[in-house]
Amino acid sequence: MRSSRNDLSRRDLLRRSAAVGGMAGAGLLLPGWARSQSPGLASRPTALEGGEIRLEIGHAPFQVDGRAGHAVAINGTVPGPLIRLKEGQDVRIAVTNRLSDEDTSIHWHGLLVPFQMDGVPGVSFPGIRPGETFNYEFKVRHAGTYWYHSHSGLQELIGHYAPMVIDPAGAEPAPYDREHVIVLSDYSFMHPHTLLARLKQQPGFFNEQKQTVAGLLAGRDQPLKDRIAWAKMRMDPTDVADVTGSTYRYLVNGHGPRSNWTGLFKPGERVRLRFVNAAAMTIFNVRIPGLQMTVVQADGQDVRPVTVDEFQIANAETYDVIVTPQEDRAFTLVAEASDRSGMARATLAPRPGMSAEVPPLRERPILTMKDMGMGDMGAMDHAAHGGGHAAHGAAQAPPAMDHSSMAMRDPKNAPQVKLTPGVQMISPKPVDRVGDRGTGLESVPHKVLTYTDLMTLTPNTDTRAPSREVELHLTGNMERFIWGFDGEKFSENTRPIPFRLNERVRVTLVNDTMMAHPIHLHGHFFEIVNGHGAHQPRKHTVNVLPGGKVSFDLTANEPGDWAFHCHMLLHMHAGMFRVVTVRPEEGAR
């Protein structure tokens, strides 16, 4: 688990935040690649390059739309510097901890590195103590868009993240004329541990979009009988995100919505947008009204081009898209939080100073019985009530089902799950949801990317049938904010999940909660089972939709100890974390 020796005190946070009161603006605290009116990455120097790179981690002031806050920053900026390397090269990255009171670390998210270089304190190395330097040394084995971030405490939540681009050794499979990195993130002026404490103290603390009596009387959302049924199960159909726009500011390259980060283009150019979701607790729905996007890469791996109008990007995922704006005008880039409590906003424009209309937030989604693990029973909700959005009867409960809290924890549905206080429900009839649109996108009238749209550009190298299957349940109690695997927090079960070196395993993740969980396996790519055979997409992070399940095939070919966890940072911090071990079979040479 992420760890630090000491937490930053509230007094220190306020003192350091106050120190930025007289500073000119957030642009001074941004690396070159992230500054607004950017012509793109072609204008050097915008990245750290070469075989020797130095990074420093320290406290720093931070501003969002003119308001001062505090950050843990890389080389003094949020986001940190872009690192750009070449496939096949060797690199040494010296990371110095300038924090006076806590350890730090860097995890190279998505990069295949020796496990000793993976950067997870307590799993792959001890961490970096204050005043010390750790040298990460590895060969860059593959190309793509990735990112790097802290794996210590809650540092990632307050700015310790940055992008990384690896150029291919050969020809670029998806040529482009210009490129921009788009790092999406969330930021709260509330102390990270206060965020966690509020969620522990009161479920739905940050949810300001709950159903109301006024809505009931106006015929909005659920009818009375369904509200009663859901209340008996202690379920809230509006509880889509734990931390919302009531406290979060949603950022594009460190810029708040009012600051309006702008990336430039010339009409007719092929513009590559390298999206990274570095948010701690936010899934984004991304669209550019007036422009279609052609997805060419997912989690750094090349895919067959697929053209969409919108895509959902979960925490820690990356997507590369190409847009070709023909008109001499500005376009708004919208990254809407999945619960629609706020948005990140940016602009693509042919000249500085231009902007386009910013669309209003769409209606917030309402969860359905399918999100409760009732299988396709939830389909009636989407078909009859506009895809689960705010509409009368949108989460109608089938009368034949037993919705008591006892029935929702029936051990027969998952005998391996321990019925601890951390288990609020066990999905009675979970279905594979890789072909489903993300939460809130069920009925939008345009093309939305799903995992079934993704196919690798080249065939996967290992097409063996799995020799065994592993099923893991993602469990939680939203009332108490407890999260885990198979009913246990990491603190309650530190036994590793063992794999034999080079074995082929099918892993099925079953979501026994009503929240999405982006699950990340360190040190490996796996193939999502989506029906495309040898072209099933390779990913390092997969978003498991509420009440559903996802299967992936894994070739355990990277020996060592690897973290395996939910990338909702506070879910991981509250227990949804395990360690995977990959070892040679006994007696094997």
Protein Blocks (a to p, Z undefined) as FASTA:
>chain_A
ZZdfbdcdfklmmmmmmmmmmpmblklmccfklpghiabjklccfbdedjbdcddddddd
ddeehiacddddeehiacdddddddehiacddddddfbfkbccddddehiacdfklnopg
hklogbjaehiacddddddfbgcddddddfehjllmnopacddddddfbdcfbgcfbdcd
dddddddfbdfklmmmmmmmpghklmckbccfklmmnopajdfklmmmmmmnopafklmb
fbdcklpccdeehiafklopaddddehiacddddddfbfkbccddddehiacddfbeehi
acdddddfbdcddehiacddddddfbdcddddddddfklpaccdddddfbehiacddddd
dddddddfklnonajmlmmmmmmnonopacehklcccfkbccbfklmmcfklommlccdf
klmbdcfbacdfklpccehilmpcbdcddfklpccfbdcfblcdcfbdcdddddddfklo
padeehiafklomcccdddehiacddddddfbfbdcddddehiacdddehnajmoccdfb
dcddehiacddddddfbgcddddddfbfklmmnopacdddddddehiZZ
